[in-house]
Amino acid sequence: MNNKVTLYMHSGSGNHGCEAIVRSLTELLHSQDPTITPDVMTNDRAEDLLYVPEDICHFVEEKHMARNVINHTLYYVYRKLTGDKESFLRYRFKPMYKNPPKVGVSIGGDTYCYDYMVEEIMLTNSMLHKLGTKTILLGCSVEPDLVKRSDVAADMKLYDKILARESITYNALLDAGVSKERLELAPDPAFTLDTKFLPLPEGWQEGKTIGLNLSPLIGMYAEDKDIALKCYEDLIRHILDTTDNTVALIPHVVWDRSNDNIPLTSLYEKFKDTGRVLLIKDHNAPELKGYIARCRLFIGARTHATIAAYSSCVPTLVIGYSVKARGIAKDLFGTEEKYVLPVQDLKSSKQLIEGYEWLNEHADEITGKLKEAIPEYIVKAKRNGSAVIELLNSKS
């Protein structure tokens, strides 16, 4: 491992949002300082290599305690006896622990949207600081209620730098006592992701294809876990019945544990005989962005699928389940209303169909707003790279 910059809390590139962050951030670092080739601690190196070349970063696999029964038992007993919660993280991140980087970059900013995932990211931040590593949290979204917890607020103040990707989080962190010297507002680095245009599949109508993305995750947040699938089914039927458009179903996460292809394949099977519903195969993040960029409209649940749409100036409706969706839309358009449909509020197909119709009616206006906003957004997103480099070069 190098001793300059290590990215951590990367879950694997089968989540193409995680991939998009790694790709865009390492490209920003390399373009600003070609001597930086960061290590990326990863849950699954083999998975990453399916999608991302190791030209400007190097993937280092975390150690998996669950795969070693003896170690798992010993560490569990030790933790029970001593109360040393960081011991599990020292094992998991052993390569980084043994050779601490000067700067540790937490790219698991989504983690702070889910209170059940917070402990390990806080413990890792603490562990790295004890090793003398400076830490920076990039592209983060934090539920305002979560940061009211004293332990989370203390953790936030421990970071040497935080770049919040939307203003709801930025203001919540200020209210929690994070100093302005350590806190900045900068768009998600994935706004800078390159786009790769592959040949379009048979049946795709340029200018007349509606992109849809659906995540199994939203079933965890909806009052009725099956409502989203039913709403998407009725929306597709509405599009087919009232227009001559094509529908493209676009997965953005393909992990076994959270696979967009499961609900999307279910939808595809219902409509494939129409010849107007396509299921896009798995691709890397720039290639998926290439498909999303050529949609007339996009309706999606995965944050980075919608960032791919926004940054390509495609009118987008987000089926959101956390602060990140609301905050990003609010910063882009001045309001989240009409641009985000919270899954918690989703009760009937009528809501989604009305959301689609509004998006369709205002498509030209929305495209104009995005064309005006996105160039500046991309410039601001480059701050994610320069902030890391500044921390690396700082003498304090």
Summary of the structure (lengths in Angstrom):
residues: 396
radius of gyration: 21.1
end to end distance: 23.1
largest distance: 66.2
contacts: 1385
relative contact order: 0.13
helix: 52%
strand: 15%
